[in-house]
Amino acid sequence: MRPNLFHYATSELSQDAVLCWLLSWAKPEHKDDGRLHWIGVELLTLIYTRAKVALPNAFTSVEVRKQAANIDILCIVNGKTAIIIEDKTGSKQHSGQLARYKDYVFTTLGFTADHVIPVYIQTGDESDYNEVAKNGYLILGRADLLRILEGDNGVVARNESDIFDNFASRLRQIEDDVQSYRSLSLEKWTWNSWKGFYSRIQGALGEGNWDYVSNPAGGFLGFWWHFRGSADCEVYLQIEQDKFCFKIVVEPGEKRRDFRDHWHNLVISKCPEHGLRAKRPDRFGNGVYMTVVILDQEFRVMDSNGLIDMEATIKVLHSAESVLDDCLLPLMPKQSEKLIR
């Protein structure tokens, strides 16, 4: 395999430079310079279309600014529309940066809201885009870019530019690695395989979040969902890669051990009713977040080829949800209504 520039140039600044470069190709003076011009046009068209903003008759001018007021990319189209691009390769938005960038374009540059398109490009993977959406940013992911990079113009452009070819190849490599949970046996899953799996079950379950969780043993990529309970004690489910946990959240106090023992006994008793084998964790913790029961089985169901059977695996996850719901049913009606939310 030939060396790929973006195997080494992995920073967001490197990706900023590539996106600036591609947008600059959309300038009308490059119309006859090859397919990279049309890649730039396709990228601008995607942004306008997904933002539901009327496309201009033509892109007559494209001004690209890098790191203006810390904005990753500011693209002024036809002198009247400002495209704010916050570019990520796996990190998240922070410190109110998205709101600040819009404020700069409104107050300092004088653009009105109907002539500003805020865009959040994520070529890595992220669990929760709620804050991005609340700030009014259009979200474009790795798959959105790949549809352009691997389209008809992209196929030709890859022969015209090694930089373009390297960038497209790198994004395809990441995408294939994230989707590898579909084609790898369970013991061969990579960190990215888990990201793909978590994103898939997040969509199937309609809830949950995933992220890296640090601990003295080196940490893990976790997925948590199905929170139930009250202010005194909340229960939920968490996958810690190959370990499936029933957990509780209890604030410091004298009742912490009582809650832990109560939920351990209750969950252990209910799991067999839903076809699940469960056991006591190797040791009980004593923190705010405690594992009370772990599954004594592989929760990822394999098909006849040794690959994950997603439909059967989702059924196991739903069975674990039912365990928690059943644990709450014996409560008085008013309590149950409060706890099962």
Order of alpha helices (4+ residues) and beta strands (2+ residues): alpha-alpha-alpha-beta-beta-beta-alpha-beta-alpha-beta-alpha-alpha-alpha-alpha-beta-beta-beta-beta-alpha-beta-beta-alpha-alpha
